[in-house]
Amino acid sequence: MDENQKLPVKVKLGFGVGDLGGNLYFTVIAFWLLNYFTDTVGISAAMAGIAVAIGKIWDALTDPMMGYISDRTRSRWGRRRPYLLFGSFLWFIAMIVLFTNPRLSNPTALFIWAVAAYCFLSTVFTVVNVPYSSLTPELTKDYHERSSLNGYRAVFMVVGTLIGAGAALPLVNSLPNRNVGFSVMGAVFGALMMGSALVTFASVREPGLASTVQPKAGFFRSSLHVFKTRPFMILLLVFMMNMIAVTVVSGTMIYYFKYIHDNEGLTTLALLILLVTAMVFIPVAVLVSRRIGKKTTYAAGMLLISVACLLVFALGHELGVVFVFVMMFAAGLGLSTTYPMPWSMVPDTVEYGYLQSGERREGGYYGIWTLFSKAGQGLAIAVSGLILHATGYVAEAAQTGLARLGIRLLIGPVTALFFAAGAFLLILYPLNEQRYGELQEKIEQMERERGIRGRASS
């Protein structure tokens, strides 16, 4: 496959479906894990938040190392695809383990179980997701084709999010009790995650190894080079702000509708409005980015979400759920840019790093990228748990005025602050279409001088 031509639709679909499982995972963790730990397993909000944070710290070891390992893997299936094949089955098992309540009476034992089960799931996700994401820059070098490829991926991201956000609570509530409900949910969602990874394994082929400049540096030197790639680091911090904001607002929604509007069931409808809007407008976001650039499109989307969240905080409890749903629609418009844009921008920064070092280390970049994504998510859940605890939240009870304010702060100013911070950080991001074209010319010149031929057909 010539990386400068349009990719076949079947390749885009096959690649994109892999993130249905990835975003289903992120959604389940962001939307339901804290609530599952506090209201079903019976762990205090503070300890539940800390358990999740510990799991994310564990990811600090597994994500970059997995990228390093996949960069150096040799197999008849390529560097990345073996991990999609074998990791997918462990993913299924790990989901069942985490969402099966051990029903322990000792708080310390419960905390230890939560940490161990979540660390196991996080590790398995790393084994699948880092190699999957590392495929992105290998499939095409074309600036706009990357936006198109990640537009397909973004649609499946939203589908995964819709399933996690819209089907989780109805599935859990359809069973005799929440213990059984969450266990079945873990099995069903785990099967979907496994299946999505297997579809990508079967439908996408990697470029030939002969065309790939293999990294020679050790783990620490390779990681250090990643941190020295300025456009990547700027985009990484932006995406971390994005992930913190998304996780805070999505994890708070169930508390917001349950305790501010006294109707937990509205959570699913609100999430559907948000996510269906985002999915419908993803193609529009991709087209807009061709006109005004990826960076501007991404920043505008985050700022729009910030405004919507602030309006929900200020007026949502007074004007009622119809107003909140209108704001969910507005936030969905902004969210449509945050799915494809960062994922279409990061391969451009990987090319920048290749020019700097002369070595292909896609896995190293995506290992760090995944690490910071999860770190942002873990920090968000920990902060949310601590704020709920500090303002006096008590599970399954009437909340005090202070506790209700804490919930409103999380869904409003706290979320808006992180989205706005990400938007303003993008001012520093240096790559646009013209700069990327110049970058590719320099890479081609470097490869000619070194006698490196273009990437082989897949």
SEDREN-83149 format. One record per residue (C-alpha): residue number from 0; residue in three letters; x, y, z. Coordinates in nm, 4 decimals, m for minus. Layout:
<sites>
NUM; ALA; X; Y; Z
...
</sites>
This chain:
<sites>
0; MET; 0.0000; 0.0000; 0.0000
1; ASP; 0.1420; 0.3395; m0.0967
2; GLU; 0.1253; 0.5496; 0.2156
3; ASN; 0.0727; 0.8663; 0.0121
4; GLN; m0.2479; 0.7391; m0.1507
5; LYS; m0.5912; 0.7088; m0.0006
6; LEU; m0.6368; 0.4064; 0.2215
7; PRO; m0.9075; 0.1553; 0.1231
8; VAL; m1.2269; 0.1954; 0.3220
9; LYS; m1.1971; m0.1623; 0.4495
10; VAL; m0.8595; m0.0780; 0.6048
11; LYS; m0.9999; 0.2346; 0.7673
12; LEU; m1.2962; 0.0396; 0.9013
13; GLY; m1.0801; m0.2489; 1.0205
14; PHE; m0.8398; m0.0154; 1.1954
15; GLY; m1.1134; 0.2053; 1.3374
16; VAL; m1.3148; m0.0753; 1.4942
17; GLY; m1.0193; m0.1527; 1.7214
18; ASP; m1.0920; 0.1583; 1.9248
19; LEU; m1.4503; 0.0553; 1.9883
20; GLY; m1.3054; m0.1700; 2.2553
21; GLY; m1.0518; 0.0897; 2.3654
22; ASN; m1.3080; 0.3610; 2.4204
23; LEU; m1.5547; 0.1184; 2.5727
24; TYR; m1.2818; 0.0449; 2.8274
25; PHE; m1.2126; 0.4141; 2.8929
26; THR; m1.5839; 0.4855; 2.9252
27; VAL; m1.6460; 0.2075; 3.1733
28; ILE; m1.3523; 0.3232; 3.3855
29; ALA; m1.4371; 0.6928; 3.3608
30; PHE; m1.8142; 0.6679; 3.4022
31; TRP; m1.8702; 0.3724; 3.6323
32; LEU; m1.5597; 0.2539; 3.8168
33; LEU; m1.5682; 0.5088; 4.0989
34; ASN; m1.9435; 0.4636; 4.1451
35; TYR; m1.9059; 0.0829; 4.1297
36; PHE; m1.6364; 0.0915; 4.3975
37; THR; m1.8308; 0.3272; 4.6290
38; ASP; m2.1931; 0.2202; 4.5864
39; THR; m2.1678; m0.1509; 4.4997
40; VAL; m1.8401; m0.2835; 4.6399
41; GLY; m1.8627; m0.0559; 4.9459
42; ILE; m1.5256; 0.1228; 4.9393
43; SER; m1.5159; 0.4793; 5.0747
44; ALA; m1.4979; 0.7534; 4.8110
45; ALA; m1.1504; 0.8622; 4.9209
46; MET; m1.0067; 0.5097; 4.9250
47; ALA; m1.1716; 0.4252; 4.5926
48; GLY; m1.0116; 0.7316; 4.4337
49; ILE; m0.6727; 0.6354; 4.5759
50; ALA; m0.7088; 0.2762; 4.4481
51; VAL; m0.7664; 0.4046; 4.0962
52; ALA; m0.4728; 0.6456; 4.1247
53; ILE; m0.2425; 0.3590; 4.2284
54; GLY; m0.3570; 0.1646; 3.9229
55; LYS; m0.2627; 0.4577; 3.7044
56; ILE; 0.0803; 0.4858; 3.8656
57; TRP; 0.1338; 0.1204; 3.7765
58; ASP; 0.0659; 0.2217; 3.4175
59; ALA; 0.3693; 0.4474; 3.4403
60; LEU; 0.5759; 0.1297; 3.4198
61; THR; 0.3727; m0.0709; 3.1717
62; ASP; 0.2874; 0.1811; 2.8964
63; PRO; 0.6347; 0.3028; 2.7890
64; MET; 0.7798; m0.0461; 2.8344
65; MET; 0.5082; m0.1938; 2.6117
66; GLY; 0.5879; 0.0614; 2.3427
67; TYR; 0.9578; m0.0240; 2.3681
68; ILE; 0.8827; m0.3968; 2.3438
69; SER; 0.6509; m0.3645; 2.0439
70; ASP; 0.9059; m0.1501; 1.8538
71; ARG; 1.1493; m0.4419; 1.8790
72; THR; 0.9074; m0.7298; 1.8226
73; ARG; 0.9647; m0.9619; 1.5267
74; SER; 0.6962; m1.2044; 1.4179
75; ARG; 0.5231; m1.3291; 1.1072
76; TRP; 0.2314; m1.1006; 1.2039
77; GLY; 0.4467; m0.7892; 1.2391
78; ARG; 0.5465; m0.5789; 1.5379
79; ARG; 0.2036; m0.4780; 1.6705
80; ARG; m0.0565; m0.7340; 1.5675
81; PRO; 0.0552; m1.0278; 1.7868
82; TYR; m0.0408; m0.8271; 2.0940
83; LEU; m0.3881; m0.7614; 1.9550
84; LEU; m0.4317; m1.1355; 1.9059
85; PHE; m0.3097; m1.2701; 2.2394
86; GLY; m0.3854; m0.9724; 2.4634
87; SER; m0.7500; m0.9623; 2.3629
88; PHE; m0.8322; m1.2856; 2.5485
89; LEU; m0.6718; m1.1615; 2.8720
90; TRP; m0.8692; m0.8383; 2.8330
91; PHE; m1.1932; m1.0370; 2.8459
92; ILE; m1.0856; m1.2204; 3.1619
93; ALA; m0.9628; m0.9047; 3.3368
94; MET; m1.2967; m0.7266; 3.2854
95; ILE; m1.4821; m1.0118; 3.4535
96; VAL; m1.2359; m1.0148; 3.7460
97; LEU; m1.2646; m0.6403; 3.8143
98; PHE; m1.6433; m0.6179; 3.7918
99; THR; m1.7164; m0.9221; 4.0042
100; ASN; m1.7674; m0.7986; 4.3599
101; PRO; m1.5516; m1.0096; 4.5968
102; ARG; m1.7951; m0.9290; 4.8808
103; LEU; m1.5217; m0.8882; 5.1394
104; SER; m1.6170; m0.7370; 5.4752
105; ASN; m1.2706; m0.6072; 5.5669
106; PRO; m1.2137; m0.2530; 5.4257
107; THR; m0.8390; m0.3120; 5.3929
108; ALA; m0.8917; m0.6364; 5.2030
109; LEU; m1.1401; m0.4623; 4.9738
110; PHE; m0.8912; m0.1851; 4.9023
111; ILE; m0.6133; m0.4356; 4.8226
112; TRP; m0.8476; m0.6301; 4.5931
113; ALA; m0.9490; m0.3100; 4.4118
114; VAL; m0.5861; m0.2135; 4.3518
115; ALA; m0.4835; m0.5618; 4.2342
116; ALA; m0.7841; m0.6142; 4.0034
117; TYR; m0.7554; m0.2713; 3.8479
118; CYS; m0.3779; m0.3042; 3.7964
119; PHE; m0.4355; m0.6365; 3.6196
120; LEU; m0.6928; m0.4827; 3.3850
121; SER; m0.4755; m0.1768; 3.3194
122; THR; m0.1792; m0.3941; 3.2272
123; VAL; m0.3800; m0.6048; 2.9832
124; PHE; m0.5249; m0.2928; 2.8231
125; THR; m0.1711; m0.1611; 2.7765
126; VAL; m0.0633; m0.4828; 2.6042
127; VAL; m0.3407; m0.4347; 2.3451
128; ASN; m0.3794; m0.0585; 2.3139
129; VAL; m0.0206; 0.0665; 2.2830
130; PRO; 0.0609; m0.1592; 1.9844
131; TYR; m0.2794; m0.0782; 1.8321
132; SER; m0.2231; 0.2972; 1.8508
133; SER; 0.1324; 0.2560; 1.7209
134; LEU; m0.0107; 0.1341; 1.3897
135; THR; m0.1432; 0.4836; 1.3107
136; PRO; 0.1682; 0.6531; 1.1659
137; GLU; 0.2644; 0.3335; 0.9835
138; LEU; m0.0534; 0.3168; 0.7745
139; THR; m0.0216; 0.6556; 0.6004
140; LYS; 0.2051; 0.9591; 0.5968
141; ASP; m0.0455; 1.1854; 0.4195
142; TYR; m0.1438; 1.4852; 0.6363
143; HIS; m0.5161; 1.4858; 0.5533
144; GLU; m0.5495; 1.1088; 0.5078
145; ARG; m0.4505; 1.0770; 0.8731
146; SER; m0.7473; 1.2952; 0.9620
147; SER; m0.9717; 1.0727; 0.7496
148; LEU; m0.8299; 0.7530; 0.9024
149; ASN; m0.8809; 0.8870; 1.2516
150; GLY; m1.2259; 1.0123; 1.1569
151; TYR; m1.3248; 0.6478; 1.1070
152; ARG; m1.1517; 0.5605; 1.4311
153; ALA; m1.3321; 0.8437; 1.6073
154; VAL; m1.6736; 0.7141; 1.4998
155; PHE; m1.5933; 0.3786; 1.6578
156; MET; m1.4605; 0.5604; 1.9635
157; VAL; m1.8015; 0.7195; 2.0039
158; VAL; m1.9778; 0.3885; 1.9417
159; GLY; m1.7681; 0.2359; 2.2193
160; THR; m1.8457; 0.5299; 2.4435
161; LEU; m2.2175; 0.5057; 2.3615
162; ILE; m2.2242; 0.1393; 2.4533
163; GLY; m2.0377; 0.2028; 2.7779
164; ALA; m2.2410; 0.5086; 2.8687
165; GLY; m2.5829; 0.4057; 2.7384
166; ALA; m2.5956; 0.0299; 2.7908
167; ALA; m2.4120; m0.0095; 3.1216
168; LEU; m2.6791; 0.1108; 3.3631
169; PRO; m2.9752; m0.0540; 3.1853
170; LEU; m2.7796; m0.3809; 3.1703
171; VAL; m2.6825; m0.3653; 3.5367
172; ASN; m3.0358; m0.2728; 3.6458
173; SER; m3.1974; m0.5474; 3.4350
174; LEU; m3.0478; m0.8177; 3.6570
175; PRO; m3.1573; m0.9223; 4.0084
176; ASN; m2.9040; m0.7017; 4.1883
177; ARG; m2.6076; m0.4799; 4.1145
178; ASN; m2.3520; m0.7425; 4.2101
179; VAL; m2.4813; m0.9761; 3.9405
180; GLY; m2.5431; m0.6833; 3.7067
181; PHE; m2.1875; m0.5525; 3.7157
182; SER; m2.0435; m0.9033; 3.6787
183; VAL; m2.2530; m0.9643; 3.3652
184; MET; m2.1631; m0.6193; 3.2371
185; GLY; m1.7936; m0.7024; 3.2768
186; ALA; m1.8369; m1.0226; 3.0758
187; VAL; m2.0437; m0.8629; 2.7962
188; PHE; m1.8219; m0.5563; 2.7605
189; GLY; m1.5080; m0.7690; 2.7899
190; ALA; m1.6300; m0.9831; 2.5008
191; LEU; m1.6866; m0.6713; 2.2888
192; MET; m1.3377; m0.5437; 2.3701
193; MET; m1.1840; m0.8782; 2.2766
194; GLY; m1.3825; m0.8925; 1.9526
195; SER; m1.2864; m0.5419; 1.8404
196; ALA; m0.9142; m0.6166; 1.8848
197; LEU; m0.9481; m0.9414; 1.6908
198; VAL; m1.1226; m0.7637; 1.4003
199; THR; m0.8328; m0.5178; 1.3708
200; PHE; m0.5814; m0.8029; 1.3900
201; ALA; m0.7574; m0.9804; 1.1029
202; SER; m0.8142; m0.6798; 0.8747
203; VAL; m0.5026; m0.4596; 0.8990
204; ARG; m0.1557; m0.5468; 0.7721
205; GLU; 0.1634; m0.3768; 0.8850
206; PRO; 0.4325; m0.2352; 0.6537
207; GLY; 0.7223; m0.4710; 0.5866
208; LEU; 1.0023; m0.4797; 0.8427
209; ALA; 1.2697; m0.4273; 0.5804
210; SER; 1.1575; m0.0680; 0.5321
211; THR; 1.1533; 0.0194; 0.9008
212; VAL; 1.4493; 0.1906; 1.0645
213; GLN; 1.4704; 0.0026; 1.3914
214; PRO; 1.5630; 0.1876; 1.7121
215; LYS; 1.8988; 0.0953; 1.8603
216; ALA; 1.8899; 0.2928; 2.1836
217; GLY; 1.7901; 0.1281; 2.5110
218; PHE; 1.4662; 0.1863; 2.6939
219; PHE; 1.5695; 0.4941; 2.8891
220; ARG; 1.7434; 0.6677; 2.5984
221; SER; 1.4464; 0.5976; 2.3718
222; SER; 1.2062; 0.7408; 2.6303
223; LEU; 1.4290; 1.0443; 2.6828
224; HIS; 1.4216; 1.1177; 2.3103
225; VAL; 1.0414; 1.1090; 2.3145
226; PHE; 1.0378; 1.3704; 2.5898
227; LYS; 1.2710; 1.5891; 2.3828
228; THR; 1.0283; 1.6017; 2.0892
229; ARG; 0.8700; 1.9424; 2.1517
230; PRO; 0.5557; 1.9214; 1.9322
231; PHE; 0.4759; 1.5808; 2.0803
232; MET; 0.5156; 1.7038; 2.4377
233; ILE; 0.2898; 2.0054; 2.3782
234; LEU; 0.0211; 1.7864; 2.2236
235; LEU; 0.0660; 1.5304; 2.5017
236; LEU; m0.0030; 1.7912; 2.7713
237; VAL; m0.3044; 1.9169; 2.5773
238; PHE; m0.4462; 1.5676; 2.5525
239; MET; m0.3824; 1.5049; 2.9213
240; MET; m0.5897; 1.8152; 3.0043
241; ASN; m0.8545; 1.6831; 2.7652
242; MET; m0.8608; 1.3409; 2.9351
243; ILE; m0.8799; 1.4902; 3.2851
244; ALA; m1.1739; 1.7085; 3.1822
245; VAL; m1.3633; 1.4301; 3.0017
246; THR; m1.3145; 1.1912; 3.2929
247; VAL; m1.4267; 1.4416; 3.5561
248; VAL; m1.7437; 1.5411; 3.3738
249; SER; m1.8400; 1.1911; 3.2633
250; GLY; m1.7773; 1.0393; 3.6045
251; THR; m1.9765; 1.3144; 3.7752
252; MET; m2.2862; 1.2883; 3.5566
253; ILE; m2.4455; 1.0013; 3.7473
254; TYR; m2.4007; 1.1932; 4.0735
255; TYR; m2.5315; 1.5137; 3.9114
256; PHE; m2.8597; 1.3687; 3.7865
257; LYS; m2.9074; 1.1451; 4.0888
258; TYR; m2.8568; 1.4112; 4.3549
259; ILE; m2.9154; 1.7474; 4.1807
260; HIS; m3.2164; 1.6510; 3.9671
261; ASP; m3.3273; 1.3478; 4.1721
262; ASN; m3.3406; 1.1199; 3.8686
263; GLU; m3.0502; 0.8817; 3.8118
264; GLY; m3.2132; 0.7466; 3.4958
265; LEU; m3.1625; 1.0794; 3.3158
266; THR; m2.7883; 1.0074; 3.3109
267; THR; m2.8257; 0.7689; 3.0176
268; LEU; m3.0363; 1.0137; 2.8136
269; ALA; m2.7929; 1.2985; 2.8773
270; LEU; m2.4985; 1.0860; 2.7711
271; LEU; m2.6790; 0.9746; 2.4565
272; ILE; m2.7479; 1.3374; 2.3589
273; LEU; m2.3831; 1.4252; 2.4191
274; LEU; m2.2329; 1.1304; 2.2360
275; VAL; m2.4733; 1.0945; 1.9442
276; THR; m2.4212; 1.4644; 1.8713
277; ALA; m2.0443; 1.4113; 1.8800
278; MET; m2.0649; 1.1085; 1.6493
279; VAL; m2.2867; 1.2833; 1.3947
280; PHE; m2.0581; 1.5862; 1.3772
281; ILE; m1.7217; 1.4029; 1.3602
282; PRO; m1.7223; 1.4112; 0.9759
283; VAL; m1.7983; 1.7831; 0.9969
284; ALA; m1.5035; 1.8326; 1.2332
285; VAL; m1.2743; 1.6516; 0.9888
286; LEU; m1.3945; 1.8738; 0.7009
287; VAL; m1.3577; 2.1887; 0.9100
288; SER; m1.0017; 2.0901; 0.9993
289; ARG; m0.9134; 2.0874; 0.6292
290; ARG; m1.0171; 2.4539; 0.6137
291; ILE; m0.8905; 2.6015; 0.9391
292; GLY; m0.6377; 2.3416; 1.0519
293; LYS; m0.6346; 2.0611; 1.3063
294; LYS; m0.5052; 2.2782; 1.5896
295; THR; m0.7687; 2.5506; 1.5579
296; THR; m1.0499; 2.2977; 1.5218
297; TYR; m0.9381; 2.1111; 1.8322
298; ALA; m0.9006; 2.4283; 2.0426
299; ALA; m1.2410; 2.5631; 1.9377
300; GLY; m1.4077; 2.2377; 2.0380
301; MET; m1.2548; 2.2384; 2.3853
302; LEU; m1.3523; 2.5996; 2.4467
303; LEU; m1.7110; 2.5284; 2.3413
304; ILE; m1.7327; 2.2441; 2.5943
305; SER; m1.5901; 2.4730; 2.8645
306; VAL; m1.8655; 2.7299; 2.8076
307; ALA; m2.1369; 2.4621; 2.8159
308; CYS; m2.0053; 2.3193; 3.1444
309; LEU; m1.9944; 2.6616; 3.3100
310; LEU; m2.3544; 2.7273; 3.2049
311; VAL; m2.4639; 2.3925; 3.3516
312; PHE; m2.2947; 2.4850; 3.6797
313; ALA; m2.4472; 2.8322; 3.6921
314; LEU; m2.7976; 2.7631; 3.5638
315; GLY; m2.8620; 2.3889; 3.5278
316; HIS; m2.9955; 2.3351; 3.8794
317; GLU; m3.2278; 2.6359; 3.8428
318; LEU; m3.3529; 2.5990; 3.4841
319; GLY; m3.3964; 2.2223; 3.4912
320; VAL; m3.3072; 1.9206; 3.2815
321; VAL; m3.4239; 2.0595; 2.9449
322; PHE; m3.1649; 2.3344; 2.9722
323; VAL; m2.9006; 2.0792; 3.0744
324; PHE; m2.9857; 1.8660; 2.7721
325; VAL; m2.9428; 2.1692; 2.5422
326; MET; m2.5996; 2.2222; 2.6966
327; MET; m2.5228; 1.8534; 2.6378
328; PHE; m2.5952; 1.9093; 2.2686
329; ALA; m2.3618; 2.2113; 2.2629
330; ALA; m2.0923; 2.0150; 2.4452
331; GLY; m2.1390; 1.7322; 2.1935
332; LEU; m2.0550; 1.9729; 1.9105
333; GLY; m1.7295; 2.0537; 2.0865
334; LEU; m1.6635; 1.6907; 2.1718
335; SER; m1.6812; 1.5962; 1.8025
336; THR; m1.3433; 1.7685; 1.7537
337; THR; m1.1714; 1.6025; 2.0494
338; TYR; m1.2104; 1.2515; 1.9088
339; PRO; m1.0323; 1.2706; 1.5697
340; MET; m0.8068; 1.5757; 1.6044
341; PRO; m0.5502; 1.4687; 1.8672
342; TRP; m0.5195; 1.1208; 1.7154
343; SER; m0.4580; 1.2672; 1.3683
344; MET; m0.2010; 1.5137; 1.5078
345; VAL; 0.0151; 1.2757; 1.7105
346; PRO; 0.1449; 1.0819; 1.4028
347; ASP; 0.2700; 1.4144; 1.2659
348; THR; 0.4750; 1.4649; 1.5818
349; VAL; 0.6118; 1.1097; 1.5496
350; GLU; 0.7443; 1.2044; 1.2040
351; TYR; 0.9058; 1.5109; 1.3632
352; GLY; 1.0808; 1.2805; 1.6101
353; TYR; 1.1919; 1.0481; 1.3307
354; LEU; 1.3611; 1.3383; 1.1555
355; GLN; 1.5389; 1.4298; 1.4788
356; SER; 1.6674; 1.0810; 1.5620
357; GLY; 1.6678; 0.8922; 1.2334
358; GLU; 1.4989; 0.5988; 1.4079
359; ARG; 1.1418; 0.4697; 1.3957
360; ARG; 1.0042; 0.4339; 1.7473
361; GLU; 0.6268; 0.4655; 1.7092
362; GLY; 0.5703; 0.2345; 2.0045
363; GLY; 0.7818; 0.4548; 2.2273
364; TYR; 0.5719; 0.7604; 2.1469
365; TYR; 0.2393; 0.5841; 2.1867
366; GLY; 0.3566; 0.4203; 2.5088
367; ILE; 0.4181; 0.7636; 2.6598
368; TRP; 0.0944; 0.8940; 2.5033
369; THR; m0.1098; 0.6144; 2.6568
370; LEU; 0.0657; 0.6586; 2.9902
371; PHE; m0.0280; 1.0267; 3.0116
372; SER; m0.3823; 0.9559; 2.8914
373; LYS; m0.4325; 0.7059; 3.1706
374; ALA; m0.2504; 0.9252; 3.4203
375; GLY; m0.4918; 1.2058; 3.3377
376; GLN; m0.7856; 0.9731; 3.3799
377; GLY; m0.6509; 0.8390; 3.7095
378; LEU; m0.5809; 1.1880; 3.8413
379; ALA; m0.9320; 1.2966; 3.7447
380; ILE; m1.0958; 1.0052; 3.9258
381; ALA; m0.8781; 1.0580; 4.2329
382; VAL; m0.9571; 1.4312; 4.2410
383; SER; m1.3280; 1.3609; 4.1918
384; GLY; m1.3300; 1.1114; 4.4773
385; LEU; m1.1423; 1.3456; 4.7097
386; ILE; m1.3686; 1.6433; 4.6279
387; LEU; m1.6779; 1.4315; 4.6903
388; HIS; m1.5296; 1.3148; 5.0205
389; ALA; m1.4212; 1.6665; 5.1229
390; THR; m1.7673; 1.8124; 5.0576
391; GLY; m1.9386; 1.5403; 5.2625
392; TYR; m2.0780; 1.3056; 4.9977
393; VAL; m2.2448; 0.9969; 5.1471
394; ALA; m2.3443; 0.7141; 4.9116
395; GLU; m2.7176; 0.6433; 4.8728
396; ALA; m2.8203; 0.9248; 5.1101
397; ALA; m2.9726; 1.2721; 5.0902
398; GLN; m2.6831; 1.5088; 5.0235
399; THR; m2.6070; 1.8270; 5.2144
400; GLY; m2.5935; 2.1630; 5.0377
401; LEU; m2.2130; 2.1478; 5.0450
402; ALA; m2.2066; 1.8008; 4.8894
403; ARG; m2.4422; 1.9173; 4.6129
404; LEU; m2.2140; 2.2160; 4.5507
405; GLY; m1.9175; 1.9775; 4.5227
406; ILE; m2.0984; 1.7785; 4.2540
407; ARG; m2.1850; 2.0984; 4.0647
408; LEU; m1.8267; 2.2227; 4.0876
409; LEU; m1.6987; 1.9007; 3.9355
410; ILE; m1.9374; 1.9076; 3.6392
411; GLY; m1.8822; 2.2823; 3.5852
412; PRO; m1.5744; 2.4902; 3.6747
413; VAL; m1.3371; 2.1979; 3.7381
414; THR; m1.4124; 2.0429; 3.3987
415; ALA; m1.4088; 2.3802; 3.2205
416; LEU; m1.0710; 2.4717; 3.3712
417; PHE; m0.8976; 2.1678; 3.2228
418; PHE; m1.0587; 2.1995; 2.8797
419; ALA; m0.9648; 2.5680; 2.8630
420; ALA; m0.6086; 2.4937; 2.9744
421; GLY; m0.5747; 2.2433; 2.6903
422; ALA; m0.7095; 2.4914; 2.4359
423; PHE; m0.4637; 2.7618; 2.5367
424; LEU; m0.1688; 2.5202; 2.5425
425; LEU; m0.2395; 2.4497; 2.1747
426; ILE; m0.1192; 2.8005; 2.0933
427; LEU; 0.2337; 2.6633; 2.1383
428; TYR; 0.1862; 2.3700; 1.8992
429; PRO; 0.4047; 2.4403; 1.5911
430; LEU; 0.2929; 2.1951; 1.3195
431; ASN; 0.0450; 2.2804; 1.0451
432; GLU; m0.0021; 2.1485; 0.6923
433; GLN; 0.2741; 2.3644; 0.5465
434; ARG; 0.5232; 2.2800; 0.8214
435; TYR; 0.4384; 1.9116; 0.7887
436; GLY; 0.5003; 1.9217; 0.4126
437; GLU; 0.8437; 2.0752; 0.4756
438; LEU; 0.9068; 1.8060; 0.7364
439; GLN; 0.8299; 1.5266; 0.4882
440; GLU; 1.0671; 1.6782; 0.2317
441; LYS; 1.3482; 1.6748; 0.4867
442; ILE; 1.2677; 1.3150; 0.5826
443; GLU; 1.2780; 1.2068; 0.2165
444; GLN; 1.6132; 1.3803; 0.1719
445; MET; 1.7498; 1.2131; 0.4874
446; GLU; 1.6311; 0.8714; 0.3677
447; ARG; 1.7880; 0.9202; 0.0238
448; GLU; 2.1192; 1.0154; 0.1815
449; ARG; 2.1095; 0.7094; 0.4067
450; GLY; 1.9885; 0.4731; 0.1349
451; ILE; 1.6598; 0.3966; 0.3118
452; ARG; 1.3769; 0.3003; 0.0822
453; GLY; 1.0127; 0.3913; 0.1494
454; ARG; 0.7931; 0.1774; 0.3628
455; ALA; 0.6979; m0.1506; 0.2034
456; SER; 0.3529; m0.2467; 0.0908
457; SER; 0.1204; m0.3890; 0.3475
</sites>
